[in-house]
Amino acid sequence: MAIGWLAMLQTVPWQDVISAAPKVAGGARSLWQAVSNRSAGKPPQVLDAGADAVATAIKQHEESIASLNSQMLSASELITTLADQNASLVSNIARIRTQLMWSLIIAGTSLSIAVGSLVLVLK
């Protein structure tokens, strides 16, 4: 069983995984910083306020929306990168599974031939 895991780990494109790791980590780090640095302040009250206060509140909300859109794009990019890596790993595992199936068929056929030969020699 350990040989199967070893074979699987040897066929993983580690160069691609390693080369993409800094990009994924950087994306996750920048996303975390954007989320953690976001101000949790209370939106300004615009009731009984003048036109200047309303304009300021609208500008603050527009900036908040722009920040949220930027964070959403960062998260989407990070998710896409992770999904691409996942797809690559899944395809490699499927290829390994096929190779393992053929190896088992060949091993079973070889064992059958060996047992048949042994039976013929011992008669």
All heavy atoms as an XYZ file, in Angstrom:
899
protein
N       0.820     -1.197      0.000
C       0.000      0.000      0.000
C       0.861      1.258      0.000
O       0.537      2.243     -0.634
C      -0.926     -0.039      1.221
C      -1.952      1.028      1.209
S      -3.090      0.746     -0.137
C      -4.266      1.997      0.178
N       1.999      1.196      0.725
C       2.887      2.356      0.775
C       3.505      2.625     -0.588
O       3.788      3.758     -0.930
C       3.969      2.128      1.819
N       3.698      1.569     -1.368
C       4.275      1.740     -2.696
C       3.318      2.546     -3.581
O       3.751      3.386     -4.371
C       4.605      0.368     -3.322
C       5.723     -0.290     -2.519
C       5.017      0.518     -4.774
C       6.015     -1.709     -2.922
N       2.018      2.327     -3.459
C       1.039      3.086     -4.230
C       1.095      4.572     -3.902
O       1.053      5.413     -4.792
N       1.185      4.880     -2.617
C       1.278      6.278     -2.217
C       2.582      6.886     -2.702
O       2.620      8.032     -3.139
C       1.181      6.415     -0.692
C      -0.220      6.328     -0.213
C      -0.810      5.259      0.387
C      -1.223      7.330     -0.313
N      -2.113      5.541      0.669
C      -2.402      6.820      0.247
C      -1.250      8.617     -0.832
C      -3.574      7.536      0.318
C      -2.420      9.336     -0.761
C      -3.559      8.799     -0.193
N       3.650      6.108     -2.623
C       4.934      6.611     -3.085
C       4.909      6.887     -4.575
O       5.388      7.934     -5.028
C       6.045      5.597     -2.755
C       7.453      5.995     -3.143
C       7.870      7.259     -2.408
C       8.412      4.865     -2.851
N       4.313      5.985     -5.339
C       4.204      6.186     -6.783
C       3.348      7.410     -7.090
O       3.669      8.195     -7.987
C       3.607      4.948     -7.446
N       2.271      7.583     -6.337
C       1.402      8.729     -6.557
C       2.150     10.028     -6.262
O       2.087     10.985     -7.031
C       0.159      8.655     -5.677
C      -0.786      9.827     -5.878
S      -2.195      9.831     -4.776
C      -1.415     10.158     -3.216
N       2.887     10.061     -5.162
C       3.618     11.268     -4.800
C       4.742     11.580     -5.781
O       5.082     12.738     -5.997
C       4.170     11.143     -3.382
C       3.120     11.165     -2.275
C       3.771     10.908     -0.921
C       2.379     12.486     -2.256
N       5.299     10.544     -6.404
C       6.370     10.764     -7.367
C       5.859     11.330     -8.680
O       6.595     11.999     -9.391
C       7.125      9.456     -7.630
C       7.977      9.031     -6.463
C       8.615      7.671     -6.682
O       8.215      6.924     -7.561
N       9.606      7.354     -5.868
N       4.611     11.086     -9.018
C       4.089     11.565    -10.301
C       3.411     12.926    -10.203
O       3.023     13.475    -11.220
C       3.084     10.562    -10.883
O       2.019     10.397     -9.963
C       3.738      9.236    -11.177
N       3.276     13.463     -8.997
C       2.693     14.796     -8.834
C       3.670     15.813     -9.422
O       4.869     15.740     -9.169
C       2.434     15.098     -7.347
C       2.049     16.543     -7.124
C       1.358     14.179     -6.803
N       3.179     16.758    -10.211
C       4.081     17.766    -10.795
C       4.510     18.777     -9.727
O       4.017     19.897     -9.662
C       3.224     18.410    -11.884
C       1.835     18.259    -11.387
C       1.815     16.936    -10.663
N       5.452     18.351     -8.883
C       5.850     19.174     -7.755
C       6.437     20.505     -8.201
O       6.305     21.504     -7.498
C       6.839     18.418     -6.867
C       6.165     17.289     -6.154
C       6.349     15.959     -6.364
C       5.148     17.385     -5.147
N       5.519     15.226     -5.546
C       4.782     16.078     -4.789
C       4.530     18.448     -4.514
C       3.822     15.809     -3.818
C       3.571     18.178     -3.552
C       3.230     16.869     -3.211
N       7.086     20.517     -9.361
C       7.638     21.780     -9.863
C       6.529     22.817    -10.057
O       6.672     23.966     -9.693
C       8.388     21.531    -11.176
C       9.143     22.733    -11.670
C      10.286     23.124    -10.751
O      10.832     22.299    -10.046
N      10.632     24.391    -10.753
N       5.395     22.368    -10.634
C       4.269     23.280    -10.839
C       3.648     23.699     -9.512
O       3.290     24.862     -9.322
C       3.196     22.632    -11.720
C       3.689     22.361    -13.127
O       4.684     22.994    -13.535
O       3.086     21.519    -13.806
N       3.510     22.743     -8.609
C       2.915     23.044     -7.301
C       3.800     24.028     -6.544
O       3.322     25.010     -5.968
C       2.714     21.750     -6.485
C       2.280     22.058     -5.061
C       1.696     20.844     -7.167
N       5.117     23.776     -6.569
C       6.053     24.646     -5.847
C       6.116     26.025     -6.484
O       6.153     27.039     -5.791
C       7.447     23.985     -5.786
C       7.386     22.765     -4.853
C       8.501     24.969     -5.302
C       8.613     21.895     -4.896
N       6.099     26.079     -7.812
C       6.173     27.385     -8.469
C       4.902     28.204     -8.252
O       4.945     29.432     -8.228
C       6.449     27.223     -9.968
O       5.359     26.609    -10.609
N       3.765     27.550     -8.091
C       2.511     28.272     -7.872
C       2.278     28.605     -6.403
O       1.459     29.471     -6.093
C       1.338     27.449     -8.402
N       3.001     27.948     -5.511
C       2.774     28.159     -4.075
C       2.985     29.606     -3.634
O       2.161     30.139     -2.885
C       3.648     27.210     -3.266
N       4.052     30.294     -4.069
C       4.193     31.692     -3.630
C       3.051     32.581     -4.115
O       2.610     33.485     -3.396
C       5.521     32.137     -4.251
C       6.269     30.895     -4.514
C       5.234     29.850     -4.798
N       2.558     32.322     -5.323
C       1.449     33.123     -5.850
C       0.188     32.898     -5.018
O      -0.517     33.847     -4.672
C       1.200     32.731     -7.312
C       0.100     33.503     -7.971
C      -0.064     33.061     -9.408
C      -1.236     33.730    -10.060
N      -1.476     33.251    -11.409
N      -0.068     31.646     -4.677
C      -1.242     31.326     -3.867
C      -1.094     31.919     -2.473
O      -2.020     32.541     -1.940
C      -1.454     29.802     -3.799
C      -2.541     29.445     -2.804
C      -1.786     29.254     -5.178
N       0.094     31.755     -1.886
C       0.322     32.295     -0.544
C       0.245     33.814     -0.546
O      -0.335     34.418      0.369
C       1.673     31.828     -0.020
N       0.802     34.436     -1.554
C       0.735     35.898     -1.647
C      -0.688     36.387     -1.810
O      -1.088     37.388     -1.204
N      -1.454     35.690     -2.640
C      -2.858     36.057     -2.812
C      -3.640     35.905     -1.525
O      -4.452     36.763     -1.170
N      -3.385     34.826     -0.820
C      -4.088     34.606      0.447
C      -3.679     35.669      1.470
O      -4.522     36.188      2.206
C      -3.774     33.215      0.979
N      -2.384     35.992      1.482
C      -1.898     36.998      2.429
C      -2.506     38.370      2.131
O      -2.963     39.060      3.045
C      -0.372     37.073      2.357
C       0.247     37.853      3.490
C       1.778     37.790      3.471
N       2.251     36.424      3.612
C       2.866     35.734      2.629
N       3.085     36.278      1.470
N       3.262     34.493      2.832
N      -2.519     38.767      0.858
C      -3.072     40.078      0.532
C      -4.580     40.127      0.782
O      -5.111     41.149      1.224
C      -2.762     40.445     -0.915
O      -3.416     39.573     -1.809
N      -5.255     39.011      0.528
C      -6.682     38.958      0.813
C      -6.929     39.092      2.316
O      -7.811     39.833      2.757
C      -7.279     37.661      0.279
C      -8.760     37.430      0.531
C      -9.587     38.512     -0.169
C      -9.175     36.059      0.034
N      -6.120     38.390      3.110
C      -6.275     38.465      4.557
C      -6.004     39.878      5.061
O      -6.716     40.397      5.916
C      -5.344     37.468      5.242
C      -5.377     37.589      6.724
C      -4.422     38.102      7.530
C      -6.454     37.219      7.587
N      -4.822     38.077      8.834
C      -6.066     37.535      8.900
C      -7.707     36.649      7.379
C      -6.882     37.301      9.989
C      -8.521     36.417      8.485
C      -8.107     36.737      9.763
N      -4.953     40.512      4.524
C      -4.639     41.871      4.945
C      -5.764     42.839      4.567
O      -6.109     43.722      5.339
C      -3.321     42.331      4.325
C      -2.121     41.663      4.955
C      -0.826     42.013      4.245
O      -0.841     42.641      3.199
N       0.286     41.600      4.824
N      -6.313     42.652      3.384
C      -7.399     43.541      2.951
C      -8.612     43.380      3.851
O      -9.271     44.365      4.209
C      -7.767     43.246      1.499
N      -8.901     42.141      4.227
C     -10.067     41.898      5.079
C      -9.800     42.376      6.500
O     -10.655     42.998      7.132
C     -10.443     40.395      5.055
C     -11.479     40.075      6.105
C     -10.953     40.011      3.685
N      -8.585     42.109      7.009
C      -8.306     42.476      8.402
C      -8.118     43.972      8.580
O      -8.388     44.503      9.660
C      -7.075     41.729      8.901
O      -5.931     42.127      8.176
N      -7.669     44.672      7.542
C      -7.459     46.121      7.647
C      -8.721     46.923      7.382
O      -8.719     48.129      7.538
C      -6.368     46.578      6.674
C      -5.004     46.092      7.109
O      -4.775     45.789      8.264
N      -4.085     46.005      6.162
N      -9.748     46.237      6.934
C     -10.996     46.936      6.623
C     -11.547     47.589      7.887
O     -11.592     46.990      8.954
C     -12.009     45.938      6.060
C     -13.228     46.602      5.479
C     -14.126     45.590      4.850
N     -14.819     44.892      5.921
C     -15.475     43.768      5.759
N     -15.517     43.193      4.601
N     -16.081     43.199      6.778
N     -11.933     48.791      7.750
C     -12.450     49.504      8.916
C     -13.820     48.942      9.275
O     -14.667     48.746      8.421
C     -12.546     51.005      8.641
O     -13.497     51.251      7.624
N     -13.983     48.726     10.553
C     -15.257     48.207     11.040
C     -16.082     49.331     11.641
O     -16.914     49.112     12.498
C     -15.012     47.110     12.067
N     -15.808     50.517     11.168
C     -16.509     51.680     11.702
C     -17.980     51.677     11.343
O     -18.425     51.044     10.405
N     -18.709     52.425     12.122
C     -20.140     52.548     11.918
C     -20.379     53.545     10.787
O     -19.720     54.572     10.712
C     -20.756     53.054     13.221
C     -22.208     52.861     13.362
C     -22.579     53.171     14.797
C     -23.921     53.829     14.840
N     -24.294     54.188     16.201
N     -21.293     53.242      9.877
C     -21.552     54.193      8.809
C     -22.096     55.500      9.377
O     -22.779     55.495     10.401
C     -22.592     53.494      7.928
C     -23.124     52.379      8.717
C     -22.128     52.056      9.774
N     -21.755     56.590      8.728
C     -22.206     57.878      9.267
C     -23.726     58.011      9.223
O     -24.383     57.501      8.318
C     -21.542     58.898      8.344
C     -21.271     58.149      7.078
C     -21.037     56.726      7.481
N     -24.239     58.692     10.208
C     -25.668     58.967     10.266
C     -25.953     60.187      9.404
O     -25.308     61.213      9.545
C     -26.115     59.234     11.707
C     -25.942     58.049     12.632
C     -26.901     56.925     12.302
O     -28.002     57.154     11.829
N     -26.482     55.706     12.554
N     -26.884     60.051      8.506
C     -27.198     61.161      7.624
C     -28.590     61.734      7.895
O     -29.055     62.582      7.160
C     -27.081     60.744      6.135
C     -25.653     60.468      5.798
C     -27.961     59.570      5.833
N     -29.224     61.263      8.956
C     -30.532     61.813      9.309
C     -30.347     63.237      9.821
O     -29.448     63.532     10.602
C     -31.203     60.951     10.383
C     -31.493     59.504      9.994
C     -32.065     58.760     11.182
C     -32.442     59.455      8.814
N     -31.175     64.097      9.391
C     -31.142     65.512      9.800
C     -29.783     66.152      9.534
O     -29.305     66.964     10.307
C     -31.493     65.656     11.293
C     -32.899     65.161     11.574
O     -33.757     65.298     10.664
O     -33.131     64.648     12.669
N     -29.124     65.706      8.479
C     -27.821     66.267      8.150
C     -27.941     67.090      6.884
O     -28.877     66.949      6.097
C     -26.809     65.153      7.955
N     -26.961     67.907      6.678
C     -26.967     68.760      5.505
C     -26.501     68.013      4.277
O     -26.162     66.826      4.311
N     -26.488     68.700      3.168
C     -26.093     68.106      1.891
C     -24.642     67.649      1.912
O     -24.296     66.642      1.293
C     -26.321     69.092      0.761
N     -23.789     68.366      2.635
C     -22.383     67.971      2.713
C     -22.218     66.622      3.415
O     -21.422     65.787      3.004
C     -21.556     69.042      3.434
C     -21.410     70.316      2.617
O     -21.527     70.227      1.368
O     -21.182     71.376      3.222
N     -22.971     66.426      4.484
C     -22.897     65.163      5.217
C     -23.403     64.003      4.360
O     -22.836     62.907      4.382
C     -23.691     65.249      6.509
N     -24.430     64.247      3.588
C     -24.964     63.209      2.700
C     -23.940     62.873      1.623
O     -23.686     61.708      1.322
C     -26.310     63.648      2.080
C     -26.761     62.659      1.020
C     -27.370     63.801      3.157
N     -23.328     63.890      1.052
C     -22.322     63.663      0.016
C     -21.129     62.900      0.579
O     -20.588     61.990     -0.067
C     -21.871     64.992     -0.577
N     -20.712     63.240      1.790
C     -19.602     62.530      2.441
C     -19.968     61.075      2.685
O     -19.164     60.166      2.456
C     -19.233     63.221      3.769
O     -18.905     64.577      3.514
C     -18.069     62.537      4.443
N     -21.172     60.838      3.165
C     -21.619     59.471      3.419
C     -21.668     58.665      2.123
O     -21.242     57.502      2.084
C     -22.981     59.476      4.091
N     -22.139     59.269      1.052
C     -22.208     58.567     -0.234
C     -20.804     58.218     -0.708
O     -20.554     57.106     -1.172
C     -22.969     59.424     -1.269
C     -24.452     59.467     -0.914
C     -22.768     58.872     -2.679
C     -25.266     60.410     -1.768
N     -19.882     59.169     -0.559
C     -18.498     58.909     -0.976
C     -17.886     57.775     -0.161
O     -17.205     56.899     -0.702
C     -17.665     60.174     -0.829
C     -16.257     60.008     -1.327
C     -15.488     61.299     -1.294
C     -14.074     61.024     -1.809
N     -13.275     62.202     -1.906
N     -18.122     57.755      1.139
C     -17.602     56.686      1.987
C     -18.192     55.336      1.588
O     -17.492     54.327      1.549
C     -17.884     56.986      3.457
C     -17.031     58.091      4.015
C     -17.386     58.421      5.457
O     -18.412     57.973      5.984
N     -16.543     59.223      6.096
N     -19.465     55.318      1.266
C     -20.100     54.065      0.846
C     -19.552     53.598     -0.499
O     -19.347     52.404     -0.706
C     -21.620     54.224      0.795
C     -22.260     54.304      2.146
N     -22.192     53.305      3.070
C     -22.980     55.306      2.731
C     -22.839     53.657      4.167
N     -23.327     54.885      3.986
N     -19.311     54.544     -1.406
C     -18.739     54.180     -2.700
C     -17.334     53.604     -2.538
O     -16.976     52.629     -3.191
C     -18.715     55.393     -3.630
C     -20.087     55.777     -4.148
C     -20.073     57.078     -4.950
O     -19.058     57.807     -4.915
O     -21.085     57.341     -5.619
N     -16.545     54.195     -1.636
C     -15.202     53.668     -1.366
C     -15.277     52.282     -0.748
O     -14.480     51.394     -1.072
C     -14.440     54.628     -0.454
C     -14.051     55.926     -1.120
C     -13.470     56.949     -0.149
O     -13.419     56.661      1.069
O     -13.074     58.024     -0.617
N     -16.236     52.096      0.124
C     -16.426     50.781      0.752
C     -16.814     49.734     -0.292
O     -16.304     48.615     -0.290
C     -17.498     50.875      1.833
O     -17.758     49.611      2.390
N     -17.687     50.117     -1.199
C     -18.108     49.188     -2.264
C     -16.927     48.862     -3.171
O     -16.725     47.704     -3.554
C     -19.288     49.784     -3.059
C     -20.544     49.784     -2.195
C     -19.520     49.002     -4.352
C     -21.710     50.554     -2.789
N     -16.124     49.853     -3.504
C     -14.945     49.616     -4.349
C     -13.968     48.679     -3.647
O     -13.386     47.775     -4.276
C     -14.271     50.935     -4.696
N     -13.786     48.871     -2.355
C     -12.898     47.993     -1.582
C     -13.427     46.563     -1.567
O     -12.667     45.605     -1.746
C     -12.770     48.519     -0.150
O     -12.044     47.612      0.642
N     -14.720     46.408     -1.371
C     -15.324     45.074     -1.370
C     -15.197     44.406     -2.733
O     -14.934     43.197     -2.828
C     -16.788     45.147     -0.944
C     -17.025     45.484      0.528
C     -18.510     45.701      0.779
C     -16.477     44.398      1.421
N     -15.357     45.176     -3.806
C     -15.180     44.616     -5.153
C     -13.750     44.154     -5.367
O     -13.511     43.095     -5.945
C     -15.568     45.653     -6.216
C     -17.052     45.771     -6.379
O     -17.798     44.846     -6.100
N     -17.500     46.935     -6.835
N     -12.793     44.934     -4.898
C     -11.383     44.556     -5.015
C     -11.103     43.274     -4.246
O     -10.410     42.380     -4.743
C     -10.511     45.696     -4.495
O      -9.171     45.306     -4.464
N     -11.642     43.170     -3.050
C     -11.466     41.963     -2.248
C     -12.117     40.765     -2.928
O     -11.574     39.659     -2.917
C     -12.047     42.163     -0.856
C     -11.265     43.135     -0.011
C     -11.968     43.431      1.295
O     -12.840     42.693      1.729
N     -11.569     44.522      1.933
N     -13.279     40.970     -3.522
C     -13.960     39.884     -4.216
C     -13.131     39.403     -5.401
O     -13.011     38.193     -5.643
C     -15.337     40.341     -4.683
C     -16.150     39.240     -5.354
S     -17.746     39.812     -5.938
C     -17.283     41.004     -7.176
N     -12.541     40.317     -6.143
C     -11.698     39.935     -7.276
C     -10.464     39.172     -6.808
O     -10.065     38.182     -7.427
C     -11.293     41.174     -8.081
C     -12.413     41.841     -8.869
C     -11.915     43.124     -9.511
C     -12.970     40.894     -9.923
N      -9.860     39.613     -5.717
C      -8.698     38.913     -5.163
C      -9.072     37.502     -4.736
O      -8.348     36.541     -4.997
C      -8.123     39.681     -3.973
O      -7.639     40.928     -4.369
N     -10.198     37.384     -4.074
C     -10.651     36.066     -3.628
C     -10.959     35.171     -4.819
O     -10.624     33.980     -4.814
C     -11.888     36.207     -2.740
N     -11.557     35.725     -5.847
C     -11.875     34.944     -7.041
C     -10.605     34.451     -7.723
O     -10.536     33.307     -8.176
C     -12.691     35.777     -8.025
O     -13.914     36.133     -7.458
N      -9.597     35.319     -7.793
C      -8.332     34.919     -8.405
C      -7.672     33.802     -7.607
O      -7.171     32.829     -8.167
C      -7.403     36.128     -8.487
C      -6.095     35.844     -9.179
C      -5.225     37.080     -9.274
O      -5.761     38.197     -9.329
O      -4.002     36.909     -9.291
N      -7.686     33.929     -6.292
C      -7.108     32.904     -5.428
C      -7.864     31.584     -5.575
O      -7.255     30.519     -5.700
C      -7.135     33.374     -3.975
C      -6.593     32.392     -2.936
C      -5.124     32.124     -3.182
C      -6.813     32.943     -1.547
N      -9.165     31.640     -5.607
C      -9.981     30.432     -5.760
C      -9.722     29.785     -7.113
O      -9.624     28.555     -7.226
C     -11.470     30.760     -5.558
C     -11.723     31.082     -4.088
C     -12.363     29.617     -6.016
C     -13.089     31.677     -3.817
N      -9.572     30.589     -8.158
C      -9.282     30.048     -9.482
C      -7.935     29.340     -9.498
O      -7.809     28.248    -10.062
C      -9.294     31.184    -10.526
O     -10.570     31.794    -10.503
C      -9.005     30.661    -11.912
N      -6.936     29.937     -8.880
C      -5.613     29.314     -8.815
C      -5.674     27.986     -8.066
O      -5.104     26.983     -8.517
C      -4.610     30.263     -8.130
O      -4.576     31.496     -8.843
C      -3.227     29.662     -8.096
N      -6.358     27.982     -6.948
C      -6.492     26.743     -6.176
C      -7.278     25.685     -6.949
O      -6.948     24.494     -6.912
C      -7.162     27.027     -4.837
C      -6.328     27.828     -3.846
C      -7.168     28.212     -2.632
C      -5.096     27.060     -3.423
N      -8.293     26.108     -7.674
C      -9.081     25.159     -8.470
C      -8.238     24.567     -9.599
O      -8.350     23.368     -9.892
C     -10.309     25.851     -9.039
N      -7.388     25.380    -10.213
C      -6.512     24.867    -11.263
C      -5.530     23.837    -10.705
O      -5.302     22.795    -11.317
C      -5.735     26.005    -11.930
C      -6.623     26.902    -12.771
O      -7.758     26.469    -13.105
O      -6.192     28.031    -13.082
N      -4.958     24.135     -9.544
C      -4.055     23.170     -8.921
C      -4.796     21.893     -8.550
O      -4.279     20.785     -8.731
C      -3.410     23.767     -7.671
C      -2.303     24.725     -7.965
C      -1.601     25.173     -6.702
O      -2.048     24.897     -5.577
N      -0.499     25.866     -6.864
N      -5.993     22.034     -8.038
C      -6.793     20.864     -7.670
C      -7.099     20.007     -8.891
O      -7.012     18.784     -8.845
C      -8.084     21.315     -6.990
C      -8.854     20.158     -6.408
O      -8.257     19.177     -5.966
N     -10.160     20.254     -6.416
N      -7.456     20.653     -9.992
C      -7.752     19.910    -11.224
C      -6.522     19.159    -11.716
O      -6.623     18.006    -12.160
C      -8.250     20.868    -12.302
N      -5.363     19.798    -11.609
C      -4.125     19.145    -12.022
C      -3.838     17.919    -11.157
O      -3.485     16.848    -11.666
C      -2.969     20.137    -11.936
O      -1.753     19.505    -12.196
N      -4.012     18.069     -9.860
C      -3.776     16.933     -8.955
C      -4.776     15.806     -9.194
O      -4.414     14.626     -9.191
C      -3.827     17.401     -7.503
C      -2.664     18.289     -7.060
C      -2.917     18.820     -5.656
C      -1.360     17.536     -7.110
N      -6.026     16.151     -9.435
C      -7.045     15.130     -9.690
C      -6.747     14.371    -10.976
O      -6.867     13.143    -11.030
C      -8.453     15.764     -9.722
C      -9.475     14.813    -10.292
C      -8.854     16.212     -8.332
N      -6.325     15.077    -12.007
C      -6.011     14.387    -13.266
C      -4.808     13.468    -13.093
O      -4.775     12.373    -13.663
C      -5.773     15.390    -14.385
O      -4.599     16.120    -14.162
N      -3.834     13.892    -12.315
C      -2.680     13.020    -12.056
C      -3.080     11.786    -11.253
O      -2.594     10.683    -11.511
C      -1.581     13.788    -11.336
C      -0.855     14.729    -12.252
O      -0.776     14.496    -13.453
N      -0.320     15.803    -11.701
N      -3.961     11.959    -10.299
C      -4.425     10.815     -9.503
C      -5.212      9.842    -10.379
O      -5.085      8.625    -10.256
C      -5.239     11.289     -8.289
C      -4.309     11.950     -7.277
C      -5.994     10.136     -7.641
C      -5.001     12.616     -6.121
N      -6.005     10.367    -11.298
C      -6.752      9.497    -12.214
C      -5.789      8.710    -13.107
O      -5.998      7.517    -13.352
C      -7.699     10.328    -13.072
N      -4.732      9.374    -13.564
C      -3.737      8.684    -14.395
C      -3.022      7.606    -13.584
O      -2.821      6.486    -14.067
C      -2.727      9.700    -14.939
C      -1.713      9.097    -15.886
C      -0.817     10.155    -16.506
N      -0.334     11.165    -15.583
C       0.749     11.028    -14.817
N       1.447      9.920    -14.864
N       1.127     12.000    -14.014
N      -2.697      7.903    -12.346
C      -2.040      6.916    -11.475
C      -2.966      5.734    -11.221
O      -2.528      4.577    -11.198
C      -1.621      7.582    -10.151
C      -0.492      8.557    -10.415
C      -1.210      6.544     -9.123
C      -0.189      9.462     -9.246
N      -4.235      6.007    -11.041
C      -5.198      4.938    -10.805
C      -5.268      3.996    -12.008
O      -5.306      2.775    -11.857
C      -6.574      5.540    -10.530
C      -7.609      4.539    -10.155
C      -8.902      5.238     -9.804
N      -9.891      4.253     -9.414
C     -11.174      4.472     -9.396
N     -11.643      5.641     -9.729
N     -12.008      3.536     -9.039
N      -5.260      4.562    -13.208
C      -5.267      3.742    -14.417
C      -3.996      2.907    -14.516
O      -4.045      1.715    -14.835
C      -5.406      4.642    -15.661
O      -6.600      5.409    -15.536
C      -5.458      3.823    -16.933
N      -2.866      3.532    -14.218
C      -1.599      2.805    -14.248
C      -1.594      1.677    -13.223
O      -1.099      0.570    -13.504
C      -0.427      3.748    -13.988
C      -0.150      4.701    -15.115
C       0.933      5.709    -14.767
O       1.328      5.847    -13.606
N       1.390      6.447    -15.772
N      -2.133      1.939    -12.056
C      -2.201      0.910    -11.015
C      -3.092     -0.244    -11.461
O      -2.755     -1.418    -11.239
C      -2.718      1.513     -9.710
C      -2.859      0.553     -8.527
C      -1.501     -0.017     -8.151
C      -3.482      1.264     -7.351
N      -4.212      0.065    -12.092
C      -5.103     -0.991    -12.573
C      -4.373     -1.878    -13.581
O      -4.423     -3.103    -13.495
C      -6.349     -0.390    -13.210
C      -7.342     -1.451    -13.688
S      -8.664     -0.767    -14.689
C      -7.781     -0.256    -16.146
N      -3.677     -1.270    -14.540
C      -2.941     -2.057    -15.529
C      -1.813     -2.856    -14.878
O      -1.541     -3.995    -15.267
C      -2.393     -1.159    -16.640
C      -3.451     -0.791    -17.625
C      -4.033      0.424    -17.787
C      -4.085     -1.672    -18.561
N      -4.989      0.372    -18.765
C      -5.042     -0.912    -19.273
C      -3.942     -3.013    -18.882
C      -5.825     -1.442    -20.270
C      -4.732     -3.549    -19.873
C      -5.665     -2.779    -20.557
N      -1.157     -2.294    -13.882
C      -0.104     -3.021    -13.169
C      -0.678     -4.244    -12.455
O      -0.074     -5.318    -12.454
C       0.584     -2.103    -12.153
O       1.229     -1.053    -12.799
N      -1.851     -4.076    -11.847
C      -2.490     -5.217    -11.177
C      -2.911     -6.289    -12.178
O      -2.787     -7.495    -11.901
C      -3.697     -4.742    -10.374
C      -3.377     -3.933     -9.111
C      -4.651     -3.406     -8.489
C      -2.592     -4.769     -8.124
N      -3.398     -5.878    -13.332
C      -3.769     -6.857    -14.367
C      -2.542     -7.618    -14.828
O      -2.570     -8.855    -14.958
C      -4.477     -6.144    -15.541
C      -5.863     -5.671    -15.107
C      -4.576     -7.055    -16.758
C      -6.555     -4.765    -16.110
N      -1.461     -6.904    -15.065
C      -0.225     -7.562    -15.522
C       0.323     -8.471    -14.431
O       0.760     -9.605    -14.714
C       0.812     -6.503    -15.944
C       0.348     -5.812    -17.227
C       2.193     -7.113    -16.130
C       1.149     -4.598    -17.602
N       0.281     -8.025    -13.178
C       0.764     -8.853    -12.070
C      -0.104    -10.103    -11.918
O       0.420    -11.210    -11.706
C       0.772     -8.047    -10.779
N      -1.413     -9.944    -12.040
C      -2.300    -11.110    -11.934
C      -2.068    -12.092    -13.067
O      -2.045    -13.317    -12.844
N      -1.882    -11.586    -14.270
C      -1.602    -12.461    -15.416
C      -0.271    -13.174    -15.226
O      -0.158    -14.384    -15.477
C      -1.584    -11.629    -16.724
O      -2.822    -10.948    -16.840
C      -1.356    -12.522    -17.929
N       0.734    -12.444    -14.766
C       2.047    -13.056    -14.528
C       1.962    -14.128    -13.446
O       2.584    -15.198    -13.570
C       3.059    -11.989    -14.113
O       3.222    -11.040    -15.123
N       1.197    -13.865    -12.399
C       1.032    -14.857    -11.337
C       0.322    -16.101    -11.859
O       0.723    -17.235    -11.543
C       0.248    -14.246    -10.172
C       0.001    -15.168     -8.978
C       1.330    -15.542     -8.328
C      -0.915    -14.494     -7.976
N      -0.695    -15.900    -12.686
C      -1.405    -17.048    -13.266
C      -0.469    -17.878    -14.138
O      -0.488    -19.115    -14.087
C      -2.584    -16.576    -14.108
O      -3.509    -15.889    -13.309
N       0.343    -17.237    -14.940
C       1.302    -17.952    -15.792
C       2.329    -18.681    -14.943
O       2.669    -19.845    -15.220
C       1.982    -16.970    -16.773
C       0.968    -16.468    -17.796
C       3.180    -17.621    -17.469
C       1.472    -15.342    -18.667
N       2.803    -18.040    -13.871
C       3.789    -18.683    -13.004
C       3.195    -19.903    -12.309
O       3.832    -20.963    -12.243
C       4.300    -17.679    -11.973
N       1.980    -19.784    -11.813
C       1.333    -20.929    -11.136
C       1.078    -22.047    -12.149
O       1.294    -23.236    -11.857
C       0.023    -20.484    -10.439
C      -0.787    -21.678     -9.978
C       0.352    -19.572     -9.257
N       0.611    -21.692    -13.328
C       0.388    -22.706    -14.367
C       1.676    -23.395    -14.757
O       1.708    -24.628    -14.943
N       2.740    -22.651    -14.883
C       4.048    -23.253    -15.215
C       4.519    -24.157    -14.095
O       5.061    -25.256    -14.360
C       5.093    -22.154    -15.463
O       4.719    -21.353    -16.529
N       4.340    -23.745    -12.861
C       4.745    -24.565    -11.719
C       3.949    -25.875    -11.695
O       4.511    -26.945    -11.436
C       4.543    -23.785    -10.430
C       5.018    -24.451     -9.141
C       6.515    -24.677     -9.196
C       4.635    -23.617     -7.948
N       2.666    -25.790    -11.975
C       1.838    -27.002    -11.998
C       2.327    -27.941    -13.099
O       2.428    -29.159    -12.896
C       0.362    -26.624    -12.199
C      -0.494    -27.865    -12.533
C      -0.178    -25.929    -10.953
N       2.646    -27.418    -14.274
C       3.143    -28.260    -15.370
C       4.492    -28.873    -15.043
O       4.763    -30.032    -15.399
C       3.250    -27.425    -16.644
C       1.928    -27.042    -17.310
C       2.185    -26.137    -18.519
C       1.176    -28.283    -17.757
N       5.356    -28.150    -14.374
C       6.691    -28.665    -14.041
C       6.584    -29.737    -12.981
O       7.307    -30.747    -13.032
C       7.603    -27.512    -13.573
C       8.878    -28.020    -12.950
C       7.915    -26.569    -14.729
N       5.700    -29.584    -12.038
C       5.586    -30.556    -10.949
C       4.830    -31.827    -11.331
O       4.867    -32.801    -10.599
C       4.921    -29.903     -9.735
C       5.747    -28.808     -9.041
C       4.969    -28.211     -7.892
C       7.084    -29.335     -8.567
N       4.179    -31.897    -12.463
C       3.448    -33.094    -12.872
C       4.361    -34.157    -13.347
O       5.336    -34.256    -13.778
C       2.421    -32.756    -13.959
C       1.171    -32.214    -13.398
C       0.143    -32.117    -14.501
C      -1.182    -31.673    -13.945
N      -2.194    -31.589    -14.932
